[in-house]
Amino acid sequence: MRILIFLCVLSLVFTSTSQNSREPSSTGKINKKRFIISNSSIGLLSSASLIGLHRLWYSKETQEAFHLFDDSKNWMQMDKMGHVMSSYELSRNMTDVYEWSGMSRRNSALLASSISFAYMSGIEIMDGHSSEWGFSISDMAANLAGTGWFLFQESFFSKQIFQPKFSFHQTIYAEMRPQVLGSNFMESMLKDYNGQTYWISFSPGQLGVKKWPKWIMISLGHSINGRLKGNSSHFMGYESQREYLFSLDLDLNEIQIKSRVLKSLFKVINCVKIPFPAIIITKGVFNISPFYF
């Protein structure tokens, strides 16, 4: 989840770049100036973020020879969902940047997804030299799934109908293990998987259901509860459980507004699930939360 910090920065800059002229190039040819700006922005920011991540995170850990690490069962795969969403969002945002430069949508998506996968692979390689972690094949599979999810929808729908979303709320578990699950809100948002929920949001209106507003979405979520240790289902008297959720959401990109600033802002924060009432299913038991985030 530490990569989400850099994901937010990358998404913000990529979106700002693509919104610089407000509209993609309509000439049918690549605008050399825009293409240079796009490549420079993506290249510099990606490199800077990897260097920053290394200095802030990996330089504080013991390094050793490259090795593999099987964490496929840790945290009930919540961290894998983070990898899927991160690679998806990077692909989506960079596609918009390259389309802005005049490149076709198809070629933009292919190039952006390749860069996204390479970027995420760079993080895994750094993990491979960390004594605490290692190169995770399951992480790489999740990265590939995220870029594949984006490309599949671009190829078959020509738009992103099924969108990944993220939400977070603080839990009591971070207080029990602050060194692992975070000692403050920001740390807990990145480390406490019990408070994280990953969603798939879609609008029936985008699937041909008449009279259903395209900006109103149905959202299916997954979270966990009671997981205090990555590879242990029972720890400190708690038993970890999966939670499945049903809720509503909003597609901010489908809301018609004139403000260019708000459009850019909505595009960046559209990966965040809007709080709504939710049905929570845990071991076959149904509960209702009047306001879930």
Secondary structure, 3 states (H helix, E strand, C coil): CCHHHHHHHHHHHHHHHHCCCCCCCCCCCCCHHHHHHHHHHHHHHHHHHHHHHHHHCHHHCCECCCCECCCCCHHHHHHHHHHHHHHHHHHHHHHHHHHHCCCCHHHHHHHHHHHHHHHHHHHHHHHHCECCCCECHHHHHHHHHHHHHHHHHHHHCCCCCCEEEEEECCCCHHHHCHHHHCCCHHHHHHHCCCCEEEEEEECHHHHCCCCCCCCEEEEEEEEEECCCECCECEECCEECEEEEEEEEEECHHHCCCCCHHHHHHHHHHCCECCCEEEEEEECCEEEEEEEEC
